[in-house]
């Protein structure tokens, strides 16, 4: 092609206008292919994101979104780090040390009541997954049997903040129960080895480790069964970020939800991805964690809605629990705690509607 072009140029008389036209055409043919890679080199937007806990089955959707390229496809470069409890993550977002976090709704409500300017933009665990876990062979047959015993609860976590609500709702004398602070990764081993007779945590994150790693059957006392009905984990941001960069939030939420839904459809692949982030995890534990977490995705008030969609009725009940059990005395309304402005539409974002297993 280029040989014919050069022959044409030098074998035939040409006007200055034609010569310039032909040279321009040749230049375009040469330059255009070189310009294409530059179009693909769009700079990704950095996002500082903090999880609630360590990398595990319940929060696997975020890891899947990163590994499968969902964040990159949305133009995001997500710096994801493990958390030390929902309370800690909420503080990081409130102080803007992290742009986006994954934190419990009860913690969000408690934090907002104390003046923190944060908000849930997508709720994932919309049914309270928190519970007290004991060994099935323990003499603790009912919540009342916890009196006179010790229980391991991670300070700053959702279950730590909800503990007074659980004790009050179950009619327990909390002064007769010794609360020991143990980090999230250490609570299951503490129960398995008998260091403590009970632990409190997200059942989906703690029970599988005890049952599979420790080969110990468990008994669970759900916080919800003692009246602690609260929206649980969701994606949270500072209110300033909502004003300053709504597109960043919208893109992060959509890509994250895509990750959670993909993980549910491809659990084995999701387990393998979690192991990339934390090689020490046991696949069977991660799989069971994820399965239990799926049971918290839908409440009666969110039925048929996209994953992430917040129910005002559920949040109103959360506020009620905060005021009745959580010690919140300042004015607090459900609308202060969430927004649905960043939830994507489309049936592809609606999760399976299986009823949660409360056993």
Secondary structure, 3 states (H helix, E strand, C coil): CHHHHHHHHHHCCCCHHHHHHHHHHHHHHHHHHHHHHHHHCCCCEEEEEECCCCCCCCCHHHHHHHHCCHHHHCCEEEEEECCCCHHHHHHHHHCCCCCEEEEEHHHHHHHHHCCCCEEEEEECCCCCCEEEEEECCCCCCCHHHHCCCEEECCCCCHHHHHHHHHHHHCCCCHHHCEEECCCHHHHHHHHHCCCCCEEEEEHHHHHHHHHHHCCCCEEEEEHHHHCCCCCCEEEEEEHHHHHHCHHHHHHHHHHHHHHHHHHHHCHHHHHHHHHHHCCCCCHHHHHHHHHHHHCCCCCHHHCCCECECCCHHHHHHHHHHHHHCCCCCCCCCHHHCECCCCCCCCHHHECCCCCCCCC
